[in-house]
Amino acid sequence: MTRPALVLTVGAEGEAISLEKDRLRLDASAPVPPGSRVEGTVAGTIAIRGKVIGAARAATPGRYVVTIKLADVTRGEREQLTALFGAGG
């Protein structure tokens, strides 16, 4: 499965890794500190908004795993995200 591309307004870009309930894990090009409010898009059209609840360096140099707790996401946006990752998240 190809991971959906993402772009955050804080300047990071990369791929969405997984969705579990209201938590979206990202492989990002820049660190984003926990507690930061972020906005962006997944797959070019799905708007995401939330708060960073976790950030760590990835195994690949220059990459970061960022976990966002989604907030203020519409039902339609959540359904689109769920469809990207399948029913199991």
Secondary structure, 3 states (H helix, E strand, C coil): CCCCEEEECCCCEEEEEEEECCEEEEEECCCCCCCCEEEEEECCCEEEEEEEEEEEECCCCCCEEEEEEECCCCHHHHHHHHHHHCCCC
